[in-house]
Structures are given as C-alpha cells and as structure tokens.
Amino acid sequence: MEKFELHILGCGSALPTTRHFATSQVVNVRDKLYMIDCGEAAQMQFRKSHLKFSRLNHIFISHLHGDHYFGIMGLISTMGLLGRTADIHIYSPFGLQELLQAQLDSFYNKLAFNVVFHVFDTKETALIFEDRSITVTTIPLKHRVPCCGFLFSEKPRPNHIIREMIDFYQVPIHEMNRIKNGADYIMPDGTIVPNTKLTKPSDPPRRYAYCSDTMYNEKIIPLIEGVDLLFHEATFAQTEEKRSKETMHSTAFEAATIAAKANVKKLMIGHFSARYENEMVLWEEAQNVYPDTILAKENLYVNI
C-alpha cells in the first residue's frame, strides 16, 4: 500500500503551553508533503518529526488566527537558508498575502524561490489543489473569522496485475497499461481473456478530513461521510459548553457526535485548550460517544 500518513506537529489552541505547540500538521502522500496550518515553531516540530523540507511544496492555512499561521515566515526563512529554488504554494482565505508581504519584501527579497499565494472562498466547498496522487477540497466551517477545513482524497489507482496470469497468457508488455486500467486482453487467436482473470482491484482510495477551528456544524457531515480519519477540534469539555459557543469552538462530545453521524472510520481530537493539564477528560468524553477516538499529540504519526 502506498504511503498516506498524518504527522502532528502541534495540537494546542491559541495560548502556548510547555506541553503543546500551536496547530500544525503534515500529510505525507507517497513522500510528497502537504502542510496544514503553520503555527509558531512548526519548523522545529517538522525537524523533530524527521521530515524533509525539500519535499514540502504546499501549505494550506485554514484561517487567519495567528496560532495557525505565525510559523510561516520562519519556515520560509529556513527554506531560503537551505538553498531552496522550488516555489512554495500557500492556500488560504483572503488576506494572508497582505499580512505577510511586507515581511517578504523587507527580509526575504533575495529568495531563490517564489512564494505563491492562492486564495479560496470559505463560504462554499471547492477543489483547490490536484496532482496525480490526491485532491484537496475545502470544508466550510463556522468560526469567528472565515475558516475552512480540508479534505485530502487519494485518487483511485489502477488495478494490480496478477503476474502469474500475465505470464500464463503471454500478455505483451505494451498491453499492460490498458489491462491495469480495466481492459480485457484479446489473444492472437481472438480469444478474449477477461480483465478479472488478469488483475485484482487496487486498495480503496483513502481520505483524510481536517476540521479546525469550528463550532458544532452538521453541514459538514455530507462532505466527510465515511472518511478513513477525521481530525476534529475538541478545544473544550462539555462542562465548558457555554465558553465553546462564545469562542465558536467545539467540545469533545460535539466532535464525537459529528464523527458518529458521519460514519467516519476513526476520529482524532485536538486543538486542546491550555486549561487542561490532562486531555484524558476530553478523550473519555469523546470515546463515550464514538469509541474509535484517539488523542492528537506532538510528533504522533498515523497511517491512514
């Protein structure tokens, strides 16, 4: 199975603590790295996770609260010091380029690469990135400022060749791509060999959904239905429900409720408030609603 991993660089909320770093994650798809949010010290956590800066070309910013983008300038500086020449692409709601451009003009005007900004609309879902391996689609969220989550969807892969059957029917090499993509094989004497004899289905495409920051919002359920892994913020416990609504965040109970209603395969909760010295209270609250729940933590990586 091809690599599809999630690395947690930081899982705390706005107030820094000695236990958690600000929000940042990296999705690794076939050794191509895609960063989601870039809180303060993200580049240090990037190193601790033994990831390669040269493989990171795309950064997705969910919203313009500082704990989700304050790490960008330091990361860009490091890339410059490492001699980077490939462009870095940043996807965000409107306004991030205006916030960063003065620093880029003042301190990083001799970079050997371009910082390319892409703006997306937070009010509706849209495809904002696509390559040969994945698509990235926005998930509109409900927060104090315009905010989107992201759905990383692996593209379907061709069928797997059954080598023994290919040899048995003496299928020529130039037919392989057609057969991988579902074609039958016609032998020189006109006999048709069904594709099902020559191949077996590839593994089902995997999907990862990132939903932070947001208050409880059932409108996202159709967009994340059945994903292999859902990251959903759980800033507060249900005892702080009033505070969660004031700040437009979610409780662990609400995150688990969304996971259950969306029939996701696994839930990860994070974006923890600094008030909790032990997040087990949040895990227990979520796990009571949705048993297959795990806690985010720094430098954790999960195979999706």
N, C-alpha and C positions, 0 to 999 in steps of 0.2 A: 504494500500500500504506500502511495506517495506521501511525503511529509505534509502534514497540516497540523501545526502546533500553535498554542497560545502561550505567550510568556507574559507574566505580570511583573511590571517594573515598579508600579506603585498603586496602592488601593485605598489610600486615605482620602478624606474630604478636605475642605479648604484650609483648616488650621493644621499646620505642620506639627508632627509629634516625633519623638525619638523612636517610635515603633513603626510608623508608616510613612511612606513617601507619597507625594501628590500623584494624582491619577496619570498613568501611562501604561500602555500595553503594546506588545508586538505580536502580529500574526505572521507565522512562518509558513509559507506555501512553497514547497519544492525549493527551499533555500532562497526564495525571494522574500524580503522582509517588508512588512507594512505596519507602520506605527499608528496607533490610535491614541490621540491626546498626548501631550508632551509637557507634563508638569515639571516643576523645578526639580533639578537633579536627575532627570530622566536619562541623560547621557551616562551618568555614573552607574545607574542601575543597568543600563544597556551593557556596559562593560562587565559588571558582575554576573550578568546572565550569559556571558561568553558569546555575544552576538557580534557580527561583523558590520562595521559602519558602511563598508563598500557595498553591502547587499541591501541597504536601505535606500529606496528611491522615492517613497510615497508616504506622506504623513496626513492623517485625517483628524481634524480638530472638530469636536462635537459642538462647542460653543465658546463664547469669548469671556468666560470667567478665568481669572489668572491661573488658578490651580490646574487648568487644563492646557495652558499654552506658554507659561513663563519659562519653560525649558528650551524653547525653540532656538533662541539666539545663541545660547551656549553650545547647543548641538551643531548649529551651522558653523560656529567658530571652530569647533573641533574638526569638523569635516574639512574646513579650509586648511587647517594645520596639517592634516593628514594628506594633503595634496589632491583632494578630490577634484575631478573635472566633469563628472556626470551631473546633469541638472537634478535638483531636488524639487519635487512637486508637493505643494501643500494645498489641501482641500478644506474649506471652512465656510461658515456663514460669512456674509458681507461684513467687512470692517477690519479683518485681521491684517491685510496688507497695509492699510493706513496706520495701524498701530505699530507695525514693525519697520516700515520703510525708512523712517528717519535713522534708526539704528543701522540698518543695512547700508544706507548712504554714508553714514559717518564713520563706521568702523569696519565694514566689510566690502568696501567698494573695489577691492582688488581681488575678490574671489575669482577662482578659475572656473567657476560653475555658476549657473543661473538659479535663482530661487523663483520658481514659477507658481503663482497663486491661482487657484481655481475656486470660484465662488458657487455655492449651491443654495437653493431655496429651501428653507426649513419648514415650509408650510405643506409641502407635498412630497411624496416619495419619488425618487428619481435614480436612474443609473448614473453614477458619477465617475466610475472607473471600470475598465475592462482590459484584460490581456488574455493570453492563451490559456491561463490557468483558472482565473477567477473573475467574478464580477463583484462590484461593491455598490450597494444600493442604500440610499438614506432611509431612515426610520424617523419620521417627525415625532418629537417628544414634547412634553409640557413642562416648561421650566420658566424661571423668571426672565430669561433672555432667550432669543431664538436659539433652538437647540435641536440636534438630530443625533440619533444613534446610527449604527452602520450594520448592514447585513453582508457578510462575506460568503459568497456562494461558489463552491467549486464547480467547474464546468464538467459535464459528463465526459468520460473518457472512452476511447474505442474499446471494443471487445478484446479479451485476451485470446491470443492464438493457442490452440492445443497442438503443440509441436508434433506429438506422435501421429495425429490425424493428418497434419500437413505433409509429413513425410510419407505416410501411407498412400495418400492420393497424389503424391509427387506434384504438389502445387508450386508453380514457379514463383520466384521472389517478386516479380513485377505485379503479381496479383495480391500481395499481402495487404497493402493499404485498403484496397476495395473490400477484402474479406474482413479486416478489422472493423470497417465501417458498416458491416451488415450484408454485404453482397454474397450470393451463392457462388460456387465455383463450377464452371462448365468444363468438363474434361474434353480432351481432344476427340473422343468418340461421341460427344454430345450428351453424355450422362451428366445430370445436374446433381451436385453434392450440396445439400442444404447447409446454410451457414451455421446452423445449430450443431452440426457434426464437427465443424472446424474451429469453433470458438466457444468460449464461455463468457457470460456477462462480466463486465468490469464491476468493481465495487461501486455502490451507490454514491453519488456526489454528496459531499458533506457541506454543512452550513453552520456558520457561527454568527450570533447576533449580539451586538453590544448596545446596551440601553442605559446610559448615564449621561446627564442627570435628568431626572424626571419624577413627577408625582405619578400616582396611580393613574393609568391610562389604558383602558381596554381597547382603544382604537388600534393599538399596535399588534394586537393578537393575530389578526389575519396575516400580518407581514412576517411574523416569527413562528407561525404554526409549524410544529414538528422539527424545529432546528435541533442539530446534534448537541449544541451547547449554547445556553443563553447566559450572558453576563447581565445582571440587572442590579442597579444600585439598591442598597439597603442601608441608607445613612442612619436610620433610627430604628429603635424597637417600637412596638405598638403602644407602649406606655407614653411615648413622645409623639403620638399621632397628631396632636394639635400643632406642635412645633414643625413636624414634617410638612403639614399643609401650608403653614406660614411661609416656609422656605421653598415650597414646591419640590420636595423630595419624597422618597418612598420609605416605608417601613419594611422590615424583613418579612412580615406577614403579607404585605401587599405584593412584594416581589415574588414570593412563593405562589400567591394566588394567580398572578399573571402566568407563571410557569405552568401551573396546573391547567389553567384554562386554555393555554396554547399547546398543550401536549408536547412540551419540549422533552428531549431525552435526558438532559442534565442541566441543572441550574448552578451558577456560581454567583455569589453575592459579594459586594464590595462597596467602595466609597464610604468607608466607615467614619462616623463622627468621632472626633477626638475624645468625647466624653466616655467612651467605652474602653476600659483597660483590658477587657477580655471580650472578644467578639463571640464567644460561645453562646451568650444570651441571644444574639442575633441568629446564629446558626440553629439553635434549638427552636426558636420561634418559626423560622422558615421550614425547618425539617419536619415540624409537626403538620405542616400543610402540604409540603412537597418533599417526600423522603430523600430523593436523589439530589441533595443540595450539598455543595462544598463551599468553603470559605476561600476567598482570594487571599493571597499573601505574597509578599515581595519575593521575586525570583522563583516563584512557582511556575512550572510549565506543564501544560496539559496536552496530550494527544487528542485531537478531535476526531 
